[in-house]
Amino acid sequence: MRKIVISAVLAATLVAPIMASATETVDKVLITLTSAEQQTRGMAMVLGNMMQAKGAKVSVLLCDSAGDMALKEYKSEPLKPKNVTPEQLLQKLISGGAKVDVCALYLPNKGVGMEALLDGVGAAKPPVMADALMDSDTRVFNF
């Protein structure tokens, strides 16, 4: 009987943190997107919009070729089944209040200025981004 009680207490101790994290709400989300893959970009934006719809404050950091999504002149092919582009989903996030930035290295290495970016997109400042990444109240998702 003692082994059963000890086993039950041990199991409850191991499962309790998992159960708590499953019901824990996330208030702040930071999505870092570096992928050149169209479907990965699309899914990152779909999930960002879903988290925003569930009440999370969403921020997005676009780096490397993913920064191209933030260019006014950039157009990609629509993705099925909704026939929308990742850029359209990004603009939906922005219209919902998301903070979107390209990484600090993007503009100078692309050879363009802030005027090339969509309205509502900024350039990240490394100290501010470091603080956001280290914020214990922020859940970070990397794509």
CNS distance restraints for C-alpha pairs under 8 A (distance, minus, plus):
assign (resid   1 and name CA) (resid   5 and name CA) 6.39 0.50 0.50
assign (resid   2 and name CA) (resid   6 and name CA) 6.15 0.50 0.50
assign (resid   3 and name CA) (resid   7 and name CA) 5.94 0.50 0.50
assign (resid   4 and name CA) (resid   8 and name CA) 6.06 0.50 0.50
assign (resid   5 and name CA) (resid   9 and name CA) 6.15 0.50 0.50
assign (resid   6 and name CA) (resid  10 and name CA) 6.05 0.50 0.50
assign (resid   7 and name CA) (resid  11 and name CA) 6.04 0.50 0.50
assign (resid   8 and name CA) (resid  12 and name CA) 6.11 0.50 0.50
assign (resid   9 and name CA) (resid  13 and name CA) 6.12 0.50 0.50
assign (resid  10 and name CA) (resid  14 and name CA) 6.31 0.50 0.50
assign (resid  11 and name CA) (resid  15 and name CA) 6.06 0.50 0.50
assign (resid  12 and name CA) (resid  16 and name CA) 5.77 0.50 0.50
assign (resid  13 and name CA) (resid  17 and name CA) 7.46 0.50 0.50
assign (resid  14 and name CA) (resid  18 and name CA) 7.44 0.50 0.50
assign (resid  15 and name CA) (resid  19 and name CA) 6.17 0.50 0.50
assign (resid  16 and name CA) (resid  20 and name CA) 6.07 0.50 0.50
assign (resid  17 and name CA) (resid  21 and name CA) 6.14 0.50 0.50
assign (resid  18 and name CA) (resid  22 and name CA) 6.23 0.50 0.50
assign (resid  19 and name CA) (resid  23 and name CA) 6.58 0.50 0.50
assign (resid  20 and name CA) (resid  24 and name CA) 6.01 0.50 0.50
assign (resid  26 and name CA) (resid  56 and name CA) 6.30 0.50 0.50
assign (resid  26 and name CA) (resid 137 and name CA) 7.75 0.50 0.50
assign (resid  26 and name CA) (resid 138 and name CA) 7.46 0.50 0.50
assign (resid  26 and name CA) (resid 139 and name CA) 7.01 0.50 0.50
assign (resid  27 and name CA) (resid  55 and name CA) 6.95 0.50 0.50
assign (resid  27 and name CA) (resid  56 and name CA) 4.59 0.50 0.50
assign (resid  27 and name CA) (resid  57 and name CA) 5.98 0.50 0.50
assign (resid  27 and name CA) (resid 137 and name CA) 7.35 0.50 0.50
assign (resid  27 and name CA) (resid 138 and name CA) 7.21 0.50 0.50
assign (resid  28 and name CA) (resid  56 and name CA) 5.36 0.50 0.50
assign (resid  28 and name CA) (resid  57 and name CA) 4.74 0.50 0.50
assign (resid  28 and name CA) (resid  58 and name CA) 6.04 0.50 0.50
assign (resid  28 and name CA) (resid  59 and name CA) 7.90 0.50 0.50
assign (resid  28 and name CA) (resid 137 and name CA) 6.57 0.50 0.50
assign (resid  28 and name CA) (resid 138 and name CA) 4.75 0.50 0.50
assign (resid  28 and name CA) (resid 139 and name CA) 6.31 0.50 0.50
assign (resid  29 and name CA) (resid  51 and name CA) 7.99 0.50 0.50
assign (resid  29 and name CA) (resid  56 and name CA) 6.48 0.50 0.50
assign (resid  29 and name CA) (resid  57 and name CA) 6.10 0.50 0.50
assign (resid  29 and name CA) (resid  58 and name CA) 4.81 0.50 0.50
assign (resid  29 and name CA) (resid  59 and name CA) 6.14 0.50 0.50
assign (resid  29 and name CA) (resid 138 and name CA) 5.40 0.50 0.50
assign (resid  29 and name CA) (resid 139 and name CA) 4.88 0.50 0.50
assign (resid  29 and name CA) (resid 140 and name CA) 5.92 0.50 0.50
assign (resid  29 and name CA) (resid 141 and name CA) 7.53 0.50 0.50
assign (resid  30 and name CA) (resid  58 and name CA) 5.96 0.50 0.50
assign (resid  30 and name CA) (resid  59 and name CA) 4.73 0.50 0.50
assign (resid  30 and name CA) (resid  60 and name CA) 5.68 0.50 0.50
assign (resid  30 and name CA) (resid  61 and name CA) 7.45 0.50 0.50
assign (resid  30 and name CA) (resid 132 and name CA) 7.72 0.50 0.50
assign (resid  30 and name CA) (resid 133 and name CA) 7.51 0.50 0.50
assign (resid  30 and name CA) (resid 138 and name CA) 6.72 0.50 0.50
assign (resid  30 and name CA) (resid 139 and name CA) 6.22 0.50 0.50
assign (resid  30 and name CA) (resid 140 and name CA) 4.78 0.50 0.50
assign (resid  30 and name CA) (resid 141 and name CA) 6.25 0.50 0.50
assign (resid  31 and name CA) (resid  44 and name CA) 7.54 0.50 0.50
assign (resid  31 and name CA) (resid  48 and name CA) 7.43 0.50 0.50
assign (resid  31 and name CA) (resid  58 and name CA) 7.53 0.50 0.50
assign (resid  31 and name CA) (resid  59 and name CA) 6.20 0.50 0.50
assign (resid  31 and name CA) (resid  60 and name CA) 4.70 0.50 0.50
assign (resid  31 and name CA) (resid  61 and name CA) 6.17 0.50 0.50
assign (resid  31 and name CA) (resid 140 and name CA) 5.90 0.50 0.50
assign (resid  31 and name CA) (resid 141 and name CA) 4.83 0.50 0.50
assign (resid  31 and name CA) (resid 142 and name CA) 5.89 0.50 0.50
assign (resid  31 and name CA) (resid 143 and name CA) 7.44 0.50 0.50
assign (resid  32 and name CA) (resid  60 and name CA) 5.87 0.50 0.50
assign (resid  32 and name CA) (resid  61 and name CA) 4.72 0.50 0.50
assign (resid  32 and name CA) (resid  62 and name CA) 6.13 0.50 0.50
assign (resid  32 and name CA) (resid  63 and name CA) 7.51 0.50 0.50
assign (resid  32 and name CA) (resid 140 and name CA) 7.44 0.50 0.50
assign (resid  32 and name CA) (resid 141 and name CA) 6.23 0.50 0.50
assign (resid  32 and name CA) (resid 142 and name CA) 4.83 0.50 0.50
assign (resid  32 and name CA) (resid 143 and name CA) 6.16 0.50 0.50
assign (resid  33 and name CA) (resid  41 and name CA) 7.15 0.50 0.50
assign (resid  33 and name CA) (resid  44 and name CA) 7.47 0.50 0.50
assign (resid  33 and name CA) (resid  60 and name CA) 7.41 0.50 0.50
assign (resid  33 and name CA) (resid  61 and name CA) 6.16 0.50 0.50
assign (resid  33 and name CA) (resid  62 and name CA) 5.04 0.50 0.50
assign (resid  33 and name CA) (resid  63 and name CA) 6.19 0.50 0.50
assign (resid  33 and name CA) (resid  66 and name CA) 6.24 0.50 0.50
assign (resid  33 and name CA) (resid 142 and name CA) 6.04 0.50 0.50
assign (resid  33 and name CA) (resid 143 and name CA) 4.77 0.50 0.50
assign (resid  34 and name CA) (resid  62 and name CA) 6.21 0.50 0.50
assign (resid  34 and name CA) (resid  63 and name CA) 4.96 0.50 0.50
assign (resid  34 and name CA) (resid  64 and name CA) 5.68 0.50 0.50
assign (resid  34 and name CA) (resid  65 and name CA) 6.62 0.50 0.50
assign (resid  34 and name CA) (resid  66 and name CA) 5.14 0.50 0.50
assign (resid  34 and name CA) (resid  67 and name CA) 7.77 0.50 0.50
assign (resid  34 and name CA) (resid 142 and name CA) 8.00 0.50 0.50
assign (resid  34 and name CA) (resid 143 and name CA) 6.23 0.50 0.50
assign (resid  35 and name CA) (resid  40 and name CA) 6.62 0.50 0.50
assign (resid  35 and name CA) (resid  41 and name CA) 6.59 0.50 0.50
assign (resid  35 and name CA) (resid  64 and name CA) 7.91 0.50 0.50
assign (resid  35 and name CA) (resid  65 and name CA) 7.14 0.50 0.50
assign (resid  35 and name CA) (resid  66 and name CA) 5.96 0.50 0.50
assign (resid  35 and name CA) (resid 143 and name CA) 6.14 0.50 0.50
assign (resid  36 and name CA) (resid  40 and name CA) 7.84 0.50 0.50
assign (resid  36 and name CA) (resid  41 and name CA) 7.42 0.50 0.50
assign (resid  36 and name CA) (resid  65 and name CA) 5.80 0.50 0.50
assign (resid  36 and name CA) (resid  66 and name CA) 5.91 0.50 0.50
assign (resid  37 and name CA) (resid  41 and name CA) 6.28 0.50 0.50
assign (resid  38 and name CA) (resid  42 and name CA) 6.12 0.50 0.50
assign (resid  38 and name CA) (resid  86 and name CA) 7.40 0.50 0.50
assign (resid  39 and name CA) (resid  43 and name CA) 6.06 0.50 0.50
assign (resid  39 and name CA) (resid  79 and name CA) 7.38 0.50 0.50
assign (resid  40 and name CA) (resid  44 and name CA) 6.12 0.50 0.50
assign (resid  40 and name CA) (resid 143 and name CA) 6.79 0.50 0.50
assign (resid  41 and name CA) (resid  45 and name CA) 6.34 0.50 0.50
assign (resid  41 and name CA) (resid  66 and name CA) 7.51 0.50 0.50
assign (resid  41 and name CA) (resid  86 and name CA) 5.96 0.50 0.50
assign (resid  41 and name CA) (resid 143 and name CA) 7.45 0.50 0.50
assign (resid  42 and name CA) (resid  46 and name CA) 6.10 0.50 0.50
assign (resid  42 and name CA) (resid  79 and name CA) 7.51 0.50 0.50
assign (resid  42 and name CA) (resid  85 and name CA) 6.88 0.50 0.50
assign (resid  42 and name CA) (resid  86 and name CA) 4.51 0.50 0.50
assign (resid  42 and name CA) (resid  89 and name CA) 7.40 0.50 0.50
assign (resid  43 and name CA) (resid  47 and name CA) 6.04 0.50 0.50
assign (resid  44 and name CA) (resid  48 and name CA) 6.06 0.50 0.50
assign (resid  44 and name CA) (resid 143 and name CA) 6.60 0.50 0.50
assign (resid  45 and name CA) (resid  49 and name CA) 6.11 0.50 0.50
assign (resid  45 and name CA) (resid  86 and name CA) 6.33 0.50 0.50
assign (resid  45 and name CA) (resid  89 and name CA) 5.64 0.50 0.50
assign (resid  45 and name CA) (resid  90 and name CA) 5.98 0.50 0.50
assign (resid  45 and name CA) (resid  93 and name CA) 7.67 0.50 0.50
assign (resid  46 and name CA) (resid  50 and name CA) 6.24 0.50 0.50
assign (resid  46 and name CA) (resid  89 and name CA) 6.70 0.50 0.50
assign (resid  47 and name CA) (resid  51 and name CA) 6.09 0.50 0.50
assign (resid  48 and name CA) (resid  52 and name CA) 6.10 0.50 0.50
assign (resid  48 and name CA) (resid  58 and name CA) 6.73 0.50 0.50
assign (resid  48 and name CA) (resid  93 and name CA) 7.18 0.50 0.50
assign (resid  49 and name CA) (resid  53 and name CA) 6.09 0.50 0.50
assign (resid  49 and name CA) (resid  89 and name CA) 7.47 0.50 0.50
assign (resid  49 and name CA) (resid  92 and name CA) 7.41 0.50 0.50
assign (resid  49 and name CA) (resid  93 and name CA) 5.79 0.50 0.50
assign (resid  50 and name CA) (resid  54 and name CA) 6.33 0.50 0.50
assign (resid  51 and name CA) (resid  55 and name CA) 6.56 0.50 0.50
assign (resid  51 and name CA) (resid  56 and name CA) 5.55 0.50 0.50
assign (resid  51 and name CA) (resid  58 and name CA) 7.46 0.50 0.50
assign (resid  52 and name CA) (resid  56 and name CA) 4.77 0.50 0.50
assign (resid  52 and name CA) (resid  57 and name CA) 6.16 0.50 0.50
assign (resid  52 and name CA) (resid  58 and name CA) 6.09 0.50 0.50
assign (resid  52 and name CA) (resid  93 and name CA) 7.58 0.50 0.50
assign (resid  52 and name CA) (resid  96 and name CA) 7.51 0.50 0.50
assign (resid  52 and name CA) (resid  98 and name CA) 7.99 0.50 0.50
assign (resid  57 and name CA) (resid  97 and name CA) 7.81 0.50 0.50
assign (resid  57 and name CA) (resid  98 and name CA) 6.71 0.50 0.50
assign (resid  58 and name CA) (resid  93 and name CA) 7.95 0.50 0.50
assign (resid  58 and name CA) (resid  97 and name CA) 7.81 0.50 0.50
assign (resid  58 and name CA) (resid  98 and name CA) 5.02 0.50 0.50
assign (resid  58 and name CA) (resid  99 and name CA) 6.66 0.50 0.50
assign (resid  59 and name CA) (resid  98 and name CA) 5.37 0.50 0.50
assign (resid  59 and name CA) (resid  99 and name CA) 4.59 0.50 0.50
assign (resid  59 and name CA) (resid 100 and name CA) 5.72 0.50 0.50
assign (resid  60 and name CA) (resid  98 and name CA) 7.35 0.50 0.50
assign (resid  60 and name CA) (resid  99 and name CA) 6.26 0.50 0.50
assign (resid  60 and name CA) (resid 100 and name CA) 4.67 0.50 0.50
assign (resid  60 and name CA) (resid 101 and name CA) 6.26 0.50 0.50
assign (resid  61 and name CA) (resid 100 and name CA) 6.08 0.50 0.50
assign (resid  61 and name CA) (resid 101 and name CA) 5.09 0.50 0.50
assign (resid  61 and name CA) (resid 102 and name CA) 5.61 0.50 0.50
assign (resid  61 and name CA) (resid 103 and name CA) 6.27 0.50 0.50
assign (resid  61 and name CA) (resid 124 and name CA) 7.53 0.50 0.50
assign (resid  62 and name CA) (resid  66 and name CA) 5.39 0.50 0.50
assign (resid  62 and name CA) (resid  67 and name CA) 4.72 0.50 0.50
assign (resid  62 and name CA) (resid  69 and name CA) 8.00 0.50 0.50
assign (resid  62 and name CA) (resid  70 and name CA) 7.94 0.50 0.50
assign (resid  62 and name CA) (resid 100 and name CA) 7.65 0.50 0.50
assign (resid  62 and name CA) (resid 101 and name CA) 6.21 0.50 0.50
assign (resid  62 and name CA) (resid 102 and name CA) 4.59 0.50 0.50
assign (resid  62 and name CA) (resid 103 and name CA) 5.95 0.50 0.50
assign (resid  63 and name CA) (resid  67 and name CA) 5.10 0.50 0.50
assign (resid  63 and name CA) (resid 102 and name CA) 5.85 0.50 0.50
assign (resid  63 and name CA) (resid 103 and name CA) 5.10 0.50 0.50
assign (resid  63 and name CA) (resid 105 and name CA) 7.94 0.50 0.50
assign (resid  63 and name CA) (resid 106 and name CA) 6.48 0.50 0.50
assign (resid  64 and name CA) (resid  68 and name CA) 7.95 0.50 0.50
assign (resid  64 and name CA) (resid 103 and name CA) 7.82 0.50 0.50
assign (resid  64 and name CA) (resid 106 and name CA) 6.34 0.50 0.50
assign (resid  65 and name CA) (resid  69 and name CA) 7.98 0.50 0.50
assign (resid  67 and name CA) (resid  71 and name CA) 7.37 0.50 0.50
assign (resid  67 and name CA) (resid 102 and name CA) 5.59 0.50 0.50
assign (resid  67 and name CA) (resid 103 and name CA) 7.59 0.50 0.50
assign (resid  67 and name CA) (resid 106 and name CA) 6.74 0.50 0.50
assign (resid  68 and name CA) (resid  74 and name CA) 6.40 0.50 0.50
assign (resid  69 and name CA) (resid  74 and name CA) 6.27 0.50 0.50
assign (resid  69 and name CA) (resid  75 and name CA) 7.81 0.50 0.50
assign (resid  69 and name CA) (resid  86 and name CA) 7.37 0.50 0.50
assign (resid  69 and name CA) (resid  87 and name CA) 5.52 0.50 0.50
assign (resid  69 and name CA) (resid  90 and name CA) 7.98 0.50 0.50
assign (resid  70 and name CA) (resid  74 and name CA) 7.49 0.50 0.50
assign (resid  70 and name CA) (resid  87 and name CA) 7.21 0.50 0.50
assign (resid  70 and name CA) (resid 102 and name CA) 7.46 0.50 0.50
assign (resid  70 and name CA) (resid 117 and name CA) 5.48 0.50 0.50
assign (resid  70 and name CA) (resid 118 and name CA) 5.58 0.50 0.50
assign (resid  70 and name CA) (resid 121 and name CA) 6.81 0.50 0.50
assign (resid  71 and name CA) (resid 116 and name CA) 5.64 0.50 0.50
assign (resid  71 and name CA) (resid 117 and name CA) 4.53 0.50 0.50
assign (resid  71 and name CA) (resid 118 and name CA) 5.71 0.50 0.50
assign (resid  72 and name CA) (resid 116 and name CA) 5.94 0.50 0.50
assign (resid  72 and name CA) (resid 117 and name CA) 5.51 0.50 0.50
assign (resid  72 and name CA) (resid 118 and name CA) 5.04 0.50 0.50
assign (resid  73 and name CA) (resid 116 and name CA) 7.71 0.50 0.50
assign (resid  75 and name CA) (resid  87 and name CA) 7.51 0.50 0.50
assign (resid  76 and name CA) (resid  85 and name CA) 6.26 0.50 0.50
assign (resid  76 and name CA) (resid  86 and name CA) 7.74 0.50 0.50
assign (resid  76 and name CA) (resid  87 and name CA) 7.70 0.50 0.50
assign (resid  77 and name CA) (resid  85 and name CA) 6.15 0.50 0.50
assign (resid  78 and name CA) (resid  83 and name CA) 4.79 0.50 0.50
assign (resid  78 and name CA) (resid  84 and name CA) 4.58 0.50 0.50
assign (resid  78 and name CA) (resid  85 and name CA) 4.36 0.50 0.50
assign (resid  78 and name CA) (resid  86 and name CA) 7.73 0.50 0.50
assign (resid  79 and name CA) (resid  83 and name CA) 4.91 0.50 0.50
assign (resid  79 and name CA) (resid  84 and name CA) 5.48 0.50 0.50
assign (resid  79 and name CA) (resid  85 and name CA) 5.88 0.50 0.50
assign (resid  79 and name CA) (resid  86 and name CA) 7.96 0.50 0.50
assign (resid  80 and name CA) (resid  84 and name CA) 7.27 0.50 0.50
assign (resid  84 and name CA) (resid  88 and name CA) 6.29 0.50 0.50
assign (resid  84 and name CA) (resid  89 and name CA) 7.19 0.50 0.50
assign (resid  85 and name CA) (resid  89 and name CA) 6.51 0.50 0.50
assign (resid  86 and name CA) (resid  90 and name CA) 6.06 0.50 0.50
assign (resid  87 and name CA) (resid  91 and name CA) 6.17 0.50 0.50
assign (resid  88 and name CA) (resid  92 and name CA) 6.27 0.50 0.50
assign (resid  89 and name CA) (resid  93 and name CA) 6.36 0.50 0.50
assign (resid  90 and name CA) (resid  94 and name CA) 6.34 0.50 0.50
assign (resid  91 and name CA) (resid  95 and name CA) 6.12 0.50 0.50
assign (resid  92 and name CA) (resid  96 and name CA) 6.21 0.50 0.50
assign (resid  93 and name CA) (resid  97 and name CA) 6.55 0.50 0.50
assign (resid  93 and name CA) (resid  98 and name CA) 5.38 0.50 0.50
assign (resid  94 and name CA) (resid  98 and name CA) 4.72 0.50 0.50
assign (resid  94 and name CA) (resid  99 and name CA) 6.65 0.50 0.50
assign (resid  94 and name CA) (resid 100 and name CA) 6.99 0.50 0.50
assign (resid  94 and name CA) (resid 120 and name CA) 6.47 0.50 0.50
assign (resid  99 and name CA) (resid 120 and name CA) 7.63 0.50 0.50
assign (resid  99 and name CA) (resid 121 and name CA) 7.40 0.50 0.50
assign (resid 100 and name CA) (resid 120 and name CA) 7.00 0.50 0.50
assign (resid 100 and name CA) (resid 121 and name CA) 5.11 0.50 0.50
assign (resid 100 and name CA) (resid 122 and name CA) 6.38 0.50 0.50
assign (resid 101 and name CA) (resid 121 and name CA) 5.30 0.50 0.50
assign (resid 101 and name CA) (resid 122 and name CA) 4.51 0.50 0.50
assign (resid 101 and name CA) (resid 123 and name CA) 4.94 0.50 0.50
assign (resid 101 and name CA) (resid 124 and name CA) 5.25 0.50 0.50
assign (resid 102 and name CA) (resid 106 and name CA) 6.28 0.50 0.50
assign (resid 102 and name CA) (resid 107 and name CA) 7.74 0.50 0.50
assign (resid 102 and name CA) (resid 121 and name CA) 7.29 0.50 0.50
assign (resid 102 and name CA) (resid 122 and name CA) 6.37 0.50 0.50
assign (resid 102 and name CA) (resid 123 and name CA) 5.00 0.50 0.50
assign (resid 102 and name CA) (resid 124 and name CA) 5.89 0.50 0.50
assign (resid 103 and name CA) (resid 107 and name CA) 7.96 0.50 0.50
assign (resid 103 and name CA) (resid 123 and name CA) 6.08 0.50 0.50
assign (resid 103 and name CA) (resid 124 and name CA) 5.17 0.50 0.50
assign (resid 103 and name CA) (resid 125 and name CA) 7.75 0.50 0.50
assign (resid 104 and name CA) (resid 123 and name CA) 5.85 0.50 0.50
assign (resid 104 and name CA) (resid 124 and name CA) 5.23 0.50 0.50
assign (resid 104 and name CA) (resid 125 and name CA) 6.17 0.50 0.50
assign (resid 104 and name CA) (resid 126 and name CA) 6.83 0.50 0.50
assign (resid 105 and name CA) (resid 109 and name CA) 6.16 0.50 0.50
assign (resid 106 and name CA) (resid 110 and name CA) 5.89 0.50 0.50
assign (resid 107 and name CA) (resid 111 and name CA) 5.98 0.50 0.50
assign (resid 107 and name CA) (resid 112 and name CA) 5.41 0.50 0.50
assign (resid 107 and name CA) (resid 113 and name CA) 5.99 0.50 0.50
assign (resid 107 and name CA) (resid 114 and name CA) 7.41 0.50 0.50
assign (resid 107 and name CA) (resid 123 and name CA) 7.92 0.50 0.50
assign (resid 108 and name CA) (resid 112 and name CA) 6.49 0.50 0.50
assign (resid 108 and name CA) (resid 113 and name CA) 7.49 0.50 0.50
assign (resid 112 and name CA) (resid 116 and name CA) 6.38 0.50 0.50
assign (resid 113 and name CA) (resid 117 and name CA) 7.75 0.50 0.50
assign (resid 114 and name CA) (resid 122 and name CA) 7.39 0.50 0.50
assign (resid 114 and name CA) (resid 123 and name CA) 7.65 0.50 0.50
assign (resid 117 and name CA) (resid 121 and name CA) 6.22 0.50 0.50
assign (resid 117 and name CA) (resid 122 and name CA) 7.66 0.50 0.50
assign (resid 124 and name CA) (resid 128 and name CA) 7.44 0.50 0.50
assign (resid 124 and name CA) (resid 129 and name CA) 6.58 0.50 0.50
assign (resid 125 and name CA) (resid 129 and name CA) 6.11 0.50 0.50
assign (resid 126 and name CA) (resid 130 and name CA) 5.92 0.50 0.50
assign (resid 127 and name CA) (resid 131 and name CA) 6.28 0.50 0.50
assign (resid 128 and name CA) (resid 132 and name CA) 6.33 0.50 0.50
assign (resid 129 and name CA) (resid 133 and name CA) 6.15 0.50 0.50
assign (resid 130 and name CA) (resid 134 and name CA) 6.20 0.50 0.50
assign (resid 131 and name CA) (resid 135 and name CA) 6.03 0.50 0.50
assign (resid 132 and name CA) (resid 138 and name CA) 7.16 0.50 0.50
assign (resid 133 and name CA) (resid 138 and name CA) 7.25 0.50 0.50
assign (resid 133 and name CA) (resid 140 and name CA) 6.91 0.50 0.50
assign (resid 134 and name CA) (resid 138 and name CA) 7.83 0.50 0.50
